Amino acid sequence: MAQFKTFDARLVRSISLSEFTKHLELEVNGVTHFGFVPGQWLSVKATTPEGEEMTRAYSIASPPSENGHFAFCLNRVDDGFMSNYLCNLREGDQIKFQGPFGNFILHPPPRDTIFIATGTGIAPFRSMLHWLLAENERHQDRQFWLLFGARTEQDLYYRKEFAQLATRHSNFHFLPTLSRAPEEWQGLRGYVQEHVPEIVGYRTDMHAYICGLDKMVKANRELLKGLGWDRTAIRYERYD
Ligand SMILES: Cc1cc2nc3c(=O)[nH]c(=O)nc-3n(C[C@H](O)[C@H](O)[C@H](O)COP(=O)(O)OP(=O)(O)OC[C@H]3O[C@@H](n4cnc5c(N)ncnc54)[C@H](O)[C@@H]3O)c2cc1C
């Protein structure tokens, strides 16, 4: 079996995105550059108080950087060990991980693309979209839609950041949708899959990237296949 290198990283910053969700910024020890492709994930390792070795995957939520820094976006899962272990870390604490891994990455040639996320499924898209929009030649002549579903406004992680990207790039469309919207909410309402048809119309020449819990991923894959999409144009990452 292949042996993967284990890295140590130090928690540089821990920011609460909502009551149960954190944005963690980490720095890989002893490297000046930590290479990965937007959309990839890391395998975090830790030992429970009972001495059990645990390993869980977390998408990298930041674009590649030159200084060995990367971010996670994760939420506490009820009775889950790793998510609570990571959310409880304090600045300066160390973690162990392997990676990067995964093939949930942008596939060439670039096409008009719909990104569909709920909850912390936004993590790989934050990495991909910052990378894509950073250089003209990566995104020009293409349209991108980010359809991001949450229950309430508080759960729309990185909302300001995506809204600013949309202001700066006329080809990037940020579409948050709330399943429990208050009356005064001006944006989209309901589940992400309810808005996919109005974005893609009758087109089948686009790419779709879907990330989040299995039920949502399945609903959107079925929908796109029903609209005549080729399965190879639909890429997805399931968190459960
Ligand atoms: C490729 C990949 C990338 C991932 N990236 C992220 C990420 O960027 N951010 C993130 O928050 N999670 C991510 N996950 C999920 C993560 O790996 C863990 O499964 C999650 O944090 C729960 O781990 P735990 O040890 O706390 O709980 P566990 O004891 O492993 O899980 C408890 C229960 O919660 C369910 N569950 C798993 N994930 C979730 C979730 N997100 N919300 C609700 N229930 C869940 C499991 O099916 C299980 O039944 C990713 C998973 C995969 C496979």
The ligand as a MOL file (V3000), in Angstrom:
LIG
                    3D

  0  0  0     0  0            999 V3000
M  V30 BEGIN CTAB
M  V30 COUNTS 53 58 0 0 0
M  V30 BEGIN ATOM
M  V30 1 C -14.0190 14.3390 0.4060 0
M  V30 2 C -14.6740 14.8980 1.6540 0
M  V30 3 C -14.4890 16.2400 1.9840 0
M  V30 4 C -15.1020 16.7650 3.1200 0
M  V30 5 N -14.9340 18.0950 3.3970 0
M  V30 6 C -15.5900 18.6400 4.4540 0
M  V30 7 C -15.4940 20.0500 4.7090 0
M  V30 8 O -14.8100 20.7920 3.9930 0
M  V30 9 N -16.1950 20.5450 5.7660 0
M  V30 10 C -16.9680 19.7390 6.5720 0
M  V30 11 O -17.5860 20.2770 7.5090 0
M  V30 12 N -17.0540 18.4000 6.3680 0
M  V30 13 C -16.3910 17.8380 5.3360 0
M  V30 14 N -16.4710 16.4890 5.1330 0
M  V30 15 C -17.1170 15.6450 6.1470 0
M  V30 16 C -16.0320 15.2340 7.2050 0
M  V30 17 O -15.0890 14.3650 6.6200 0
M  V30 18 C -16.6310 14.4790 8.4070 0
M  V30 19 O -17.4120 13.4210 7.9380 0
M  V30 20 C -17.4730 15.3530 9.3200 0
M  V30 21 O -16.7090 16.4570 9.8070 0
M  V30 22 C -17.9730 14.5190 10.5110 0
M  V30 23 O -16.8680 13.9290 11.1520 0
M  V30 24 P -16.9230 13.5820 12.7000 0
M  V30 25 O -15.7570 12.7170 13.0500 0
M  V30 26 O -17.1110 14.8240 13.5080 0
M  V30 27 O -18.2910 12.7850 12.8490 0
M  V30 28 P -18.6030 11.2670 12.4810 0
M  V30 29 O -18.6520 10.5030 13.7550 0
M  V30 30 O -17.7210 10.7670 11.4160 0
M  V30 31 O -20.0370 11.4370 11.8070 0
M  V30 32 C -21.2330 11.4700 12.5050 0
M  V30 33 C -22.4010 11.4200 11.5040 0
M  V30 34 O -22.5360 12.6730 10.7940 0
M  V30 35 C -22.7010 12.4740 9.3850 0
M  V30 36 N -22.0390 13.6270 8.7100 0
M  V30 37 C -20.8350 13.6430 8.1010 0
M  V30 38 N -20.5370 14.8660 7.6490 0
M  V30 39 C -21.5830 15.6530 7.9720 0
M  V30 40 C -21.8640 17.0190 7.7860 0
M  V30 41 N -20.9980 17.8350 7.1460 0
M  V30 42 N -23.0390 17.4900 8.2760 0
M  V30 43 C -23.9080 16.6840 8.9150 0
M  V30 44 N -23.6900 15.3720 9.1150 0
M  V30 45 C -22.5430 14.8550 8.6560 0
M  V30 46 C -22.0350 11.1500 9.1130 0
M  V30 47 O -22.6740 10.5210 8.0000 0
M  V30 48 C -22.2810 10.3730 10.4000 0
M  V30 49 O -23.5250 9.7070 10.3320 0
M  V30 50 C -15.8970 15.9360 3.9750 0
M  V30 51 C -16.0650 14.5830 3.6440 0
M  V30 52 C -15.4830 14.0700 2.5070 0
M  V30 53 C -15.6880 12.6120 2.1690 0
M  V30 END ATOM
M  V30 BEGIN BOND
M  V30 1 1 1 2
M  V30 2 1 2 3
M  V30 3 2 2 52
M  V30 4 2 3 4
M  V30 5 1 4 5
M  V30 6 1 4 50
M  V30 7 2 5 6
M  V30 8 1 6 7
M  V30 9 1 6 13
M  V30 10 2 7 8
M  V30 11 1 7 9
M  V30 12 1 9 10
M  V30 13 2 10 11
M  V30 14 1 10 12
M  V30 15 2 12 13
M  V30 16 1 13 14
M  V30 17 1 14 15
M  V30 18 1 14 50
M  V30 19 1 15 16
M  V30 20 1 16 17
M  V30 21 1 16 18
M  V30 22 1 18 19
M  V30 23 1 18 20
M  V30 24 1 20 21
M  V30 25 1 20 22
M  V30 26 1 22 23
M  V30 27 1 23 24
M  V30 28 2 24 25
M  V30 29 1 24 26
M  V30 30 1 24 27
M  V30 31 1 27 28
M  V30 32 2 28 29
M  V30 33 1 28 30
M  V30 34 1 28 31
M  V30 35 1 31 32
M  V30 36 1 32 33
M  V30 37 1 33 34
M  V30 38 1 33 48
M  V30 39 1 34 35
M  V30 40 1 35 36
M  V30 41 1 35 46
M  V30 42 1 36 37
M  V30 43 1 36 45
M  V30 44 2 37 38
M  V30 45 1 38 39
M  V30 46 1 39 40
M  V30 47 2 39 45
M  V30 48 1 40 41
M  V30 49 2 40 42
M  V30 50 1 42 43
M  V30 51 2 43 44
M  V30 52 1 44 45
M  V30 53 1 46 47
M  V30 54 1 46 48
M  V30 55 1 48 49
M  V30 56 2 50 51
M  V30 57 1 51 52
M  V30 58 1 52 53
M  V30 END BOND
M  V30 END CTAB
M  END
